[in-house]
Amino acid sequence: MLDKHDRELEGFYHYCPAVAMIVTVSRGPEKDAMAAAWHSPISFDPPLYGVSVSPKRHTYQMIVDAKEFGVNFVPFEVAELVAQVGGCSGRDVDKFERFKIEEVNPLETSAPIIRDSYAAYECRLFASSTHGDHEWFVGEIVAAHADSSAFAGDGVIDVQKAVPALYLGMDRYLKIESSETIELDRRRLADLRR
């Protein structure tokens, strides 16, 4: 399948599509929101979630100071909000006011939780480390919020009810048009290959 071999990374979007989400933070009366596609779950016990943030971003210093942050997963229908908060700096504008971002009350932190999210985590800073030109902030999830209608009984997102905002890179987003899913039992399939 691979037919091109090069040492250059031409845009570095090979990992996409990735779920686009919004990182939120509050420092005193100041709030900020930042678009992110570089994030990941890390651990079940304790529940840890990581996000990569450039020190150039206003959100970076706010997380360092607040020692907490929010992770907000938004549906495709509000992908424009992801682009809006990613297109300006919190140093210059109050993004919550400018983009009329509605919130729900956080339970354990002061991190803003976006009402339009289908799921959100409140995280307390657990660890951080520098990797290249970004900081990897690891947060312990101390509270979770979810739109229960967006999830099946087993906790898996129902893409007929909530379509994640998928980021392709270069300001392009993908909407899932099919709700077709397949379940692949990894243990059974692994046994078949012996």
C-alpha positions as CSV (number, residue, x, y, z in Angstrom):
1,M,0.0,0.0,0.0
2,L,2.7,2.6,0.9
3,D,4.1,4.0,-2.2
4,K,5.9,7.2,-1.0
5,H,9.0,7.2,1.2
6,D,10.4,10.4,2.5
7,R,11.9,11.9,5.6
8,E,9.7,15.0,5.5
9,L,6.4,15.2,7.3
10,E,4.4,17.3,4.8
11,G,1.9,18.9,7.2
12,F,2.1,16.2,9.9
13,Y,-1.6,15.2,9.6
14,H,-1.2,11.5,8.9
15,Y,-2.7,10.6,12.3
16,C,-6.0,12.3,11.3
17,P,-8.9,12.2,11.5
18,A,-8.8,13.0,15.2
19,V,-11.6,14.0,17.6
20,A,-11.5,17.7,18.0
21,M,-12.2,18.9,21.4
22,I,-12.0,22.1,23.5
23,V,-9.8,22.5,26.5
24,T,-11.1,25.0,29.0
25,V,-9.5,26.7,32.1
26,S,-10.4,29.3,34.6
27,R,-8.0,31.5,36.6
28,G,-9.9,33.7,38.9
29,P,-12.5,35.6,36.9
30,E,-10.6,34.9,33.6
31,K,-11.7,32.0,31.4
32,D,-10.2,30.5,28.3
33,A,-11.0,27.9,25.7
34,M,-8.6,26.3,23.2
35,A,-9.1,23.8,20.3
36,A,-7.1,20.6,20.6
37,A,-6.7,17.5,18.5
38,W,-3.6,16.2,20.3
39,H,-5.1,14.5,23.4
40,S,-5.6,11.0,24.8
41,P,-6.8,8.8,27.6
42,I,-3.9,7.5,29.6
43,S,-5.1,5.4,32.6
44,F,-8.2,3.8,34.1
45,D,-6.9,3.8,37.7
46,P,-6.5,6.5,38.4
47,P,-8.5,8.0,35.6
48,L,-6.0,10.1,33.7
49,Y,-6.4,12.2,30.5
50,G,-3.7,14.0,28.6
51,V,-3.6,17.0,26.3
52,S,-0.7,18.6,24.4
53,V,-0.5,22.4,24.6
54,S,2.1,24.8,23.2
55,P,3.7,27.2,25.7
56,K,2.8,29.9,23.1
57,R,-0.9,29.5,23.9
58,H,-2.6,31.6,26.5
59,T,-4.2,28.5,27.8
60,Y,-0.8,27.0,28.7
61,Q,0.0,29.5,31.5
62,M,-3.5,29.4,32.7
63,I,-3.3,25.6,33.2
64,V,0.0,26.0,34.9
65,D,-1.4,28.6,37.3
66,A,-4.9,26.9,37.9
67,K,-3.5,23.4,38.1
68,E,-6.7,22.1,36.5
69,F,-8.5,22.1,33.2
70,G,-11.6,20.9,31.4
71,V,-11.8,18.6,28.4
72,N,-15.0,19.2,26.3
73,F,-16.0,16.8,23.5
74,V,-18.3,18.6,21.1
75,P,-20.5,17.3,18.3
76,F,-19.9,18.1,14.6
77,E,-22.8,20.5,14.7
78,V,-20.7,22.9,16.8
79,A,-17.4,22.3,15.0
80,E,-17.5,26.0,14.1
81,L,-17.0,26.7,17.8
82,V,-13.8,24.6,17.7
83,A,-12.6,26.7,14.8
84,Q,-13.6,30.0,16.5
85,V,-11.8,29.3,19.8
86,G,-8.8,28.0,17.8
87,G,-8.6,31.1,15.6
88,C,-7.9,33.7,18.3
89,S,-6.1,34.1,21.5
90,G,-7.5,34.5,25.0
91,R,-4.9,37.2,25.5
92,D,-6.9,39.4,23.1
93,V,-10.5,38.4,23.6
94,D,-12.9,36.8,26.1
95,K,-13.9,33.8,24.0
96,F,-16.8,32.9,26.2
97,E,-18.4,36.3,25.7
98,R,-17.4,36.7,22.0
99,F,-18.7,33.3,20.9
100,K,-21.6,33.2,23.5
101,I,-20.3,29.9,25.0
102,E,-22.9,28.5,27.4
103,E,-21.7,26.7,30.5
104,V,-22.9,24.2,33.0
105,N,-21.6,24.3,36.6
106,P,-18.5,22.3,37.2
107,L,-18.7,19.8,40.1
108,E,-15.1,19.6,41.5
109,T,-13.0,22.3,39.7
110,S,-13.4,25.8,38.4
111,A,-12.8,24.7,34.8
112,P,-15.7,25.8,32.6
113,I,-17.8,23.0,31.2
114,I,-19.4,23.7,27.8
115,R,-23.1,23.1,27.6
116,D,-23.0,22.0,24.0
117,S,-20.6,19.1,24.8
118,Y,-21.8,15.5,24.5
119,A,-19.2,14.6,27.2
120,A,-16.7,16.6,29.4
121,Y,-14.1,15.9,32.0
122,E,-13.0,18.0,34.9
123,C,-9.3,17.4,35.4
124,R,-6.8,18.3,38.2
125,L,-3.3,18.6,37.0
126,F,-1.6,15.2,37.8
127,A,1.7,15.7,35.9
128,S,3.3,17.6,33.1
129,S,6.3,17.2,30.9
130,T,7.8,18.9,27.9
131,H,8.1,17.0,24.6
132,G,9.5,19.1,21.8
133,D,7.6,22.3,21.4
134,H,4.6,21.2,23.4
135,E,3.8,20.5,27.0
136,W,1.9,17.2,27.8
137,F,-0.5,18.1,30.6
138,V,-1.9,15.0,32.4
139,G,-5.1,15.5,34.3
140,E,-6.7,13.2,36.8
141,I,-10.4,13.1,36.0
142,V,-12.3,14.2,39.1
143,A,-15.7,14.6,37.6
144,A,-17.4,13.6,34.3
145,H,-20.3,15.1,32.5
146,A,-22.3,13.4,29.7
147,D,-25.4,13.8,27.6
148,S,-26.9,10.4,28.4
149,S,-29.0,10.4,25.2
150,A,-25.7,10.4,23.2
151,F,-24.5,7.1,24.6
152,A,-25.6,3.5,24.3
153,G,-26.2,1.5,27.5
154,D,-22.6,0.2,27.4
155,G,-21.2,3.7,27.5
156,V,-20.1,3.8,23.8
157,I,-21.1,6.9,21.8
158,D,-24.2,6.5,19.6
159,V,-23.2,8.2,16.4
160,Q,-26.8,8.4,15.3
161,K,-27.4,10.8,18.2
162,A,-24.0,12.6,18.6
163,V,-21.6,12.8,15.8
164,P,-18.1,13.8,17.0
165,A,-16.3,16.7,15.4
166,L,-13.4,15.0,13.5
167,Y,-10.4,17.1,12.5
168,L,-8.6,16.3,9.3
169,G,-5.9,19.1,9.6
170,M,-5.6,22.4,7.7
171,D,-8.9,23.7,9.0
172,R,-10.9,20.8,7.6
173,Y,-13.5,18.8,9.6
174,L,-15.2,15.5,8.8
175,K,-18.8,14.6,9.5
176,I,-19.6,10.9,9.8
177,E,-22.3,10.2,7.3
178,S,-22.8,6.6,8.1
179,S,-23.9,5.2,11.4
180,E,-22.7,1.7,10.4
181,T,-20.6,0.1,13.1
182,I,-19.0,-3.3,13.4
183,E,-17.9,-5.1,16.6
184,L,-14.6,-6.9,16.3
185,D,-13.9,-9.2,19.2
186,R,-10.1,-8.8,19.5
187,R,-9.6,-11.8,21.6
188,R,-11.6,-14.1,19.3
189,L,-9.9,-12.7,16.2
190,A,-6.5,-13.1,17.8
191,D,-7.2,-16.7,18.5
192,L,-8.2,-17.3,14.9
193,R,-4.9,-16.2,13.6
194,R,-2.9,-18.9,15.4
